[in-house]
Amino acid sequence: MYNYKHYCKNLHKYIHIVDVCFFTVSQEQIKNLYQRFQQLSGNHEKISRDDLERIPALNNNPIRKQIITAFFDKRNQHQNDVGSLDEIGFEQFLMVMSHFRPVNSTATEEEKVTVRKQKLRFLFNMHDTDNDGIITLDEYRTVVEELLSQSGAIETEVARSIADAAMLEVASTNVHSPHSRPRMISMKESHLSILNRFRWINIFSMMSIRFLDMNSATMRCGKLSS
Amino acid sequence: MLTALIFTPVWITVRLLFNFCTMDLVFIRQAGTLLFICMILILLHGSRGEIPSKPIAATILPSVKPNDGVQTYAEDQKNNLPVFTMNYPRIQIPFEITLWVLLASFAKIGFHVYHKITIWVPESCLLISIGLIVGAIMHSVHEEPPAVLTSNVFFLYMLPLIVLESGYFMPTRPFFENIGTVFWFAVVGTLWNSIGIGISLFAICQIPAFGVQDINLQENLLFSAIISAVDPVAVLNVFEDVSVNEQLYIVVFGECLFNDAVTVVLYNMFSFVAEMPVVEPVDVFIGVARFFIVGLGGMAFGILFGFVAAFTTRFTSKVREIEPLFVFMYSYLAYLVAELFAISSIMAIITCALTMKYYVEENVSQRSCTTIRHVIKMLASISETLIFFFLGVVTITTDHEWNWGYILFTLLFAFVWRGLGILVLTQIINPFRTIPFNMKDQFGLAYGGLRGAVSFALAFTLPDTIGRKQLFVTATIAVILFTVFLQGISIRPLIEFINVRRTNRNLETINVEIHCRLMEHTMAGIEDLCGQWSRFYWKDKFMKFNNRILRKILIRDSRAESSIVALYKKLELQNAMEILDTASGDISAAPSIVSLSEEKKSSSKLQKKFLAADLRNIHDILSKNMYKIRERTVAYRGKHALPNDSQTREILIRRHATIRRSLRPRSCQSSNVPRTHKYFSLPAGKSLESRFDAARWHYTDDHETLSEVAYPSQRSRFGKPARSSSSKAMIPLHRLGTLEEVPSTDVLNEESSSTGEGVFRTNSSYSDSRVPRPRRLNSSFDDNNSSVDDLRNVHEEDGVEQVGQRQPSSPAPGWEAESRETTARNPLLRRPQWNPKKK
């Protein structure tokens, strides 16, 4: 069914990627992912935005747009590159997927921190659409509005006030930081805080806490059953 | 004689109770101890009193009834119409129960006076200790404990209360995330324990030296089923205090809940089997089949009743007073019906509570919701307290059959099999978990296996046909005392010592909720992308089903409400409550630094005189629009109606309007006056604007003051040290301002027409009517030369009113140019100029 030859040819490359991201998957699991990739792309080597948008199960997801965009975002490719791609190959697909790996129990503290940071970065990139390293209120509002869009009865007014309240909450918890300024959070700030401060003091550290759950929640990319 | 005996202590108790309320904390403990003694005396007298009083009642009653024929005798009786009579047997049982409950509750109050005690020694230990003391006193005067705790009482009245509480307060999300592990440990773990302990004890029984060869396998299994019910209330408290990771917490929680169910099923099965002369292999299979029927049947009943309950509360909006009743009645009904068909009633009540909770809490009013929660908590704690207390009493007063060998081996096996079980079961379940349990977690799980109230009650209500019932009760008590005292006390230091993974739970902020939802949706999306169906997929599907169908049927206001919005509303309500609390208390507080400085600023700006007509208008406006916090008129209402809460709602509406308005864009230049809006979940008195201004002008100052001022709810949430005096004075003032200034017409307009006047009004009404107004109200009318600030306030208020009446005489034409869509114009939404680029 799938392009086995191509797969075999590039297997070493994929394994290399896996090694780079210490993505604990076996070859079997990569194969599963590859199968799914082929299925999505219709046996092409590249996958395009339209392919992902065609997935029926994704239709009800309120943040479908963001998820799909995340796959084509160069920032999620572990290379210090900016911009977006039109199509992604399997390698890029793997790269994006690697954000969702669980931390295995043998990982060292440093590894855990790195993984957490990467996960954070992924989420941050979902918010930060204009890629300036800062989540502005407007960006945040968009996300909240979209999250709430599923339950149609909510007016945008409410969504906005929620987003504002949430942002203010962030601002209010940032009091101690000399870098803090109302209504925006820089990524640098958040990273500092994760490493140095008490965890709950700011929004991203909140996310990192949730990330402990997220790990539990994180689907293991490797364990694909289909 | 009897009268004196009983009434003297009662009288003393009443007096003491009276004093109790007025006394200082120092005396409370003394009073408490006195109370204990009194209560004990009462109990003793009460139980003694029944013996002589019965004949009295017996003689009085028949003497009147059958002797109708003998008129003279009866008239004799009538002539001596007793001035004072007493019929103790009539009230004996409820009376004694009430006293027991009271005594146990006093004990609880007693050891919460000293907080340190309950931190280091679990409450159950203390309760048992008090029970032991009471038991010792009763034993010394040769009293029997009242025969209250029978099998029926326990299963029909006490157990459902305990279970309902745990079921209702089960944290739903983590539970469903760990449902597999919870059931694995609850079902398989309990089976493992009971079978393991049972068989090993049976092996021990074969050793002639112990002299317990008459205990057969069935009875051993029955006993082991009893003592494998873990009940780690104490452990859960410890876990909550040190906030261990969610997975560990929920697994212990769920395990203790569901293994009660498993234990009761096993108990019923084994107590049936124990009386069978021969056990055929077929019976084993029937037993296994029955096990599943009982469990799943219970679940089915629970879900059914849960939905019915939710559906019923849909129609209770007119009869708010009886709303809470439905929760209790339906869950109890589920329990009883399940009991009727001899299927797992615990499963039924748990699933019923879990099912209905979500829908019921949306249907009922806020107050009913609080009532439901409190009553459930209260009933459960009474029930549990009584059992523990009773356990202490029984330990002393009953005859024990002490068999060193059997009891020590029971202790040993209970401990070993628990540890082994956790070790083995975790190894099996770990590969299926995303976050596996590490060794520390496993230790916490194994060591948290305290035995508790349920075990004792099950043992105590064993049928008398079991030959060695005494021995079983003794052994169970020994296991409970051993685990509760030794493990219960030592688990806190141990958990802290080995440093189990911890999480930060119970942090309710909007950001957390938003990001949780965001992550859930992301995960669901990624899973869809991978074509993998797992938890998130099913959750997604269920939520869709829930929103489309279930909510439409079960909830009155069936618009699906996102959890983010729900949390937002909840926080806002909390906030309104806090505002009301502080504002009404601190009206006369001194003006804060901030308001003083504002006064100075504004006084230089505004130099306007007022006319007499204006003043009259002002008076009208103020009397109409000031919010009357201290209004004390009592509304007349029907006998069964609750006091209406329209005032609270009004505040909430005002807050909504306030927040909405404060977030609207407005240009910084048009209103130079510092604003005093308060957002919830923001440092009090520090709106973003003021921060912004302060930051721009005096940056260092800003840093300091900001760190001082934090919003009280957050303070309490994070447990920060006491607030500084300046912020203390400030908070109520600003709050008061937000509460008072909004005229009611304003609110209405705000609700009906979202554009137009509402927008204009914001600046003036809002920023200027500050706290000093109500305080200096009189002075401003007495002489016109009072502070300019006040006059200004008033004037602005006037302007507001005019705008409200659609008279286009409002100042500041600049405002009109703004529309809400021009967010870019809002300086707060732009990046400040002084912001150095971070890249």
Boltz contact constraints between the chains, C-beta under 6 A:
constraints:
  - contact:
      token1: [A, 36]
      token2: [B, 530]
      max_distance: 6.0
  - contact:
      token1: [A, 36]
      token2: [B, 531]
      max_distance: 6.0
  - contact:
      token1: [A, 55]
      token2: [B, 528]
      max_distance: 6.0
  - contact:
      token1: [A, 57]
      token2: [B, 528]
      max_distance: 6.0
  - contact:
      token1: [A, 58]
      token2: [B, 525]
      max_distance: 6.0
  - contact:
      token1: [A, 58]
      token2: [B, 528]
      max_distance: 6.0
  - contact:
      token1: [A, 61]
      token2: [B, 521]
      max_distance: 6.0
  - contact:
      token1: [A, 61]
      token2: [B, 525]
      max_distance: 6.0
  - contact:
      token1: [A, 63]
      token2: [B, 521]
      max_distance: 6.0
  - contact:
      token1: [A, 67]
      token2: [B, 525]
      max_distance: 6.0
  - contact:
      token1: [A, 102]
      token2: [B, 434]
      max_distance: 6.0
  - contact:
      token1: [A, 105]
      token2: [B, 436]
      max_distance: 6.0
  - contact:
      token1: [A, 133]
      token2: [B, 838]
      max_distance: 6.0
  - contact:
      token1: [A, 133]
      token2: [B, 839]
      max_distance: 6.0
  - contact:
      token1: [A, 137]
      token2: [B, 829]
      max_distance: 6.0
  - contact:
      token1: [A, 147]
      token2: [B, 517]
      max_distance: 6.0
  - contact:
      token1: [A, 148]
      token2: [B, 562]
      max_distance: 6.0
  - contact:
      token1: [A, 151]
      token2: [B, 560]
      max_distance: 6.0
  - contact:
      token1: [A, 151]
      token2: [B, 562]
      max_distance: 6.0
  - contact:
      token1: [A, 153]
      token2: [B, 559]
      max_distance: 6.0
  - contact:
      token1: [A, 161]
      token2: [B, 659]
      max_distance: 6.0
  - contact:
      token1: [A, 161]
      token2: [B, 660]
      max_distance: 6.0
  - contact:
      token1: [A, 161]
      token2: [B, 663]
      max_distance: 6.0
  - contact:
      token1: [A, 162]
      token2: [B, 568]
      max_distance: 6.0
  - contact:
      token1: [A, 164]
      token2: [B, 663]
      max_distance: 6.0
  - contact:
      token1: [A, 165]
      token2: [B, 510]
      max_distance: 6.0
  - contact:
      token1: [A, 166]
      token2: [B, 510]
      max_distance: 6.0
  - contact:
      token1: [A, 166]
      token2: [B, 511]
      max_distance: 6.0
  - contact:
      token1: [A, 166]
      token2: [B, 514]
      max_distance: 6.0
  - contact:
      token1: [A, 168]
      token2: [B, 679]
      max_distance: 6.0
  - contact:
      token1: [A, 168]
      token2: [B, 682]
      max_distance: 6.0
  - contact:
      token1: [A, 169]
      token2: [B, 509]
      max_distance: 6.0
  - contact:
      token1: [A, 169]
      token2: [B, 510]
      max_distance: 6.0
  - contact:
      token1: [A, 169]
      token2: [B, 511]
      max_distance: 6.0
  - contact:
      token1: [A, 169]
      token2: [B, 681]
      max_distance: 6.0
  - contact:
      token1: [A, 172]
      token2: [B, 682]
      max_distance: 6.0
  - contact:
      token1: [A, 172]
      token2: [B, 683]
      max_distance: 6.0
  - contact:
      token1: [A, 175]
      token2: [B, 706]
      max_distance: 6.0
  - contact:
      token1: [A, 175]
      token2: [B, 707]
      max_distance: 6.0
  - contact:
      token1: [A, 176]
      token2: [B, 707]
      max_distance: 6.0
  - contact:
      token1: [A, 181]
      token2: [B, 835]
      max_distance: 6.0
  - contact:
      token1: [A, 182]
      token2: [B, 688]
      max_distance: 6.0
  - contact:
      token1: [A, 182]
      token2: [B, 691]
      max_distance: 6.0
  - contact:
      token1: [A, 182]
      token2: [B, 692]
      max_distance: 6.0
  - contact:
      token1: [A, 183]
      token2: [B, 828]
      max_distance: 6.0
  - contact:
      token1: [A, 186]
      token2: [B, 838]
      max_distance: 6.0
  - contact:
      token1: [A, 188]
      token2: [B, 838]
      max_distance: 6.0
  - contact:
      token1: [A, 200]
      token2: [B, 504]
      max_distance: 6.0
  - contact:
      token1: [A, 203]
      token2: [B, 511]
      max_distance: 6.0
  - contact:
      token1: [A, 206]
      token2: [B, 511]
      max_distance: 6.0
  - contact:
      token1: [A, 206]
      token2: [B, 512]
      max_distance: 6.0
  - contact:
      token1: [A, 207]
      token2: [B, 515]
      max_distance: 6.0
  - contact:
      token1: [A, 209]
      token2: [B, 504]
      max_distance: 6.0
  - contact:
      token1: [A, 210]
      token2: [B, 515]
      max_distance: 6.0
  - contact:
      token1: [A, 212]
      token2: [B, 503]
      max_distance: 6.0
  - contact:
      token1: [A, 214]
      token2: [B, 519]
      max_distance: 6.0
  - contact:
      token1: [A, 215]
      token2: [B, 435]
      max_distance: 6.0
  - contact:
      token1: [A, 216]
      token2: [B, 434]
      max_distance: 6.0
  - contact:
      token1: [A, 216]
      token2: [B, 435]
      max_distance: 6.0
  - contact:
      token1: [A, 219]
      token2: [B, 527]
      max_distance: 6.0
  - contact:
      token1: [A, 224]
      token2: [B, 530]
      max_distance: 6.0
  - contact:
      token1: [A, 224]
      token2: [B, 532]
      max_distance: 6.0
  - contact:
      token1: [A, 226]
      token2: [B, 531]
      max_distance: 6.0
